[in-house]
């Protein structure tokens, strides 16, 4: 028996990995969702994984079952792929974030849907679906225990298409209830943890010194994190992860993370407006503590990548230049700007109602404005995000960030990551011709930018 597992890609992402340069390889380091499904597959079944960012779907391969995982933006492509295989009589199972939050929709395009974690369910799904006895939507009665998970079969990935560092997951979910966050909706604000000894053993088995924790909020439980740090410290590995900003309020805790090998943290800073944080219930952030938290991380040799969301309710045309100025002043090392997106299944989606202008899921990629904002047009939101990205990743700014970083403690540890990621984001600007404009400027001053987001003179 043979199973094909597919990670679909839509629009500009499909086949991007086949480009000779600026092909997104830096940001491809994990397909843990599909690898965990492959790990839970009975050993007598052959499994192949296909990532559409780097290879084409093998339509003519003889397979007995197809499994597809997708986020919202890739859902239409997932449905297209499912339809093609079902025409050939091959049963299809859908899973992942979007099918889990919209299972009834997904069930119209597949023989079965796995809503939530697949561990413990997957062997049963294989048996019943292949026997023509699908029960439609499958859910674990309770979140599966994370102890005793099988190691991801990383050999199934085409390594040349991915960054040369492995991904490990120690925890799942996040306890915070941010209204725009699909992670909170998917995991229902539950933060689950693997046994520390199992995580440490997996990390110790990894080749090379660098790896990434792909957790949504690795340090949400401080007691668990301290135990994990103690187990990681003797391994002398270096790693990056995601965490909430409040983890940086404890200097001793940050020091333990650094001693355990942490060299970089992705922080969901989101906005520099306290009003916006309150509006979306991002209660773990305090704007007045941003600067101190970032300085503390830098003092321990930990780099900062900031997640920024544009389009919160209190944003105005000056939000883009104000955000750029604050990122510069606080010496943020890397930034990932996105447009507020009301993903289906989140509280934000329900709240927006008829303010949502666009229900084409392919546009739910954090680069499109799909709702009516009270103070910004959809064009200004999209162009402002492109402008902010271009400005932050100008070569002179990248050089300045590297120079600033070299004056910090443990500078050489984070330097390769800092340089590679900044250059990779600059590559996106070049590859996708990002230009945009600053909506705070008067259009009458003349043309602003070039390319698809160029604004004509008034």
Helices and strands as residue ranges (DSSP letters): E 2-7, G 11-13, G 16-18, G 25-27, H 32-39, E 46-51, E 65-69, G 72-74, H 75-87, E 91-95, H 97-101, H 103-107, E 112-115, H 122-130, E 137-139, G 154-156, G 159-161, E 166-168, E 171-172, H 182-187, E 192-193, H 196-205, E 210-213, H 222-233, E 238-243, G 245-249, H 251-259, E 262-270, H 274-279, G 287-289, H 290-299, E 303-310, H 319-329, E 334-339, H 347-352, G 353-355, G 361-363, H 378-392, H 395-405, H 411-431, G 443-445, G 451-453
